[in-house]
Amino acid sequence: MELNLKGLGPKDMEYFENIEQEREKIIKDSSSSAIKTQYGANELANSLHPKEQFVKVVDIIEENEDTKTFVLAPDIEKGTKKLAYFRPGQYVSVEVKVDDGIYHRPYNISCSPKKVFDGFYTITIKRKKGGVVSNYFLNEVKVGDSFLISAPTGNFYYEPLRDATNVIAIVGGSGITPIISMAEAIKDGLLTCKLTILYGAKTEQNLIFKKELDELDKKCSLIDVKYILSEEDKEGYYYGYVNKDMIDQALESETSFFVCGPLSMYEYISDLLKEYQLPNKYIRHDAFFGRIDIPDNDLYELTVLTGEQEVKISCRSRETLLSAMEKNGILAPSRCHVGECGFCRSKLKSGMVRTIDGILRKADEENEYIHPCATFPESDIIIELPY
Ligand code: FES
């Protein structure tokens, strides 16, 4: 190739001749200290979205006989200096070791984000019949215990660009935890929307945060709380279930619904809301739940490939692959536990599985990826974890 030197003058030639000395001079004059690997922007990103956080239980509040609130502060000795900020409605995934198992469970943060600046979060846990982690928390955990938790995560939060300024939250049982966080954020001026909470429970005794909700209703003009009891007919409460009349009283031309509670409630409320023909974006659920009927309860072999290792365990057809791995102490990545976040997404190498409808994306289905938290075995199977 011929070099085209047209247009270069003597000054340019002089520059090229001296370029080597020039470079050496720059190297000699430069600082001998190590090149920076961390910048302000990275530090800020890490503090807002840490991979994990070490926390200590600094207080435990008994909400009712089956529910406790755990106050979590950063565990400075283990390297967490401050807690990551969150959006009201988000959850953290908590890691616990019980017997031979390693478990992760998502728990909604149940306080205002403002509490991060006071140095703590709260999570509120209701006992689940047969629930390893909820029973462990309610029976064993004490002040001073330390845990590893994820960064705040999840999409069940108010987003002014998407959601209407009038919000109706339809809540069942412990589903109140993300909603009280939203209500506290409104009271603290961190969210600007009107919030009506239709809170259903079996009895007055089963309501969580009754005192706090009454206080919010009284002191904040943007918040209105109505209680609906299904097994107790009592003055000051609605009796039965959330119905169209209750919704109509709070409805405006643009209204977003936030629905949070057990599966049976989702199904009932979904049918009720169909009448309003709302755009999809105006109906928010805290998690995707689908029913799956598994008639048998056979035992299969589950082979888990984790990098170089191969572990064989048993898995029943009525338990999820993730649940079998947790019980056997296999550290499988997970967050939401309901097939939504994709954090546990793994490759199905062989075998047949059942998956809750609507969980997998088409590309995952075609390429044989599954979400072990929402997948049940139908034969011996082999999966590869995402390491
Ligand atoms: S843990 Fe979220 S999809 Fe499985």
Boltz pocket constraint, residues with backbone or C-beta under 6 A from the ligand:
constraints:
  - pocket:
      binder: B
      contacts: [[A, 333], [A, 334], [A, 335], [A, 336], [A, 337], [A, 338], [A, 339], [A, 340], [A, 341], [A, 342], [A, 343], [A, 344], [A, 345], [A, 371], [A, 372], [A, 373], [A, 374]]
      max_distance: 6.0
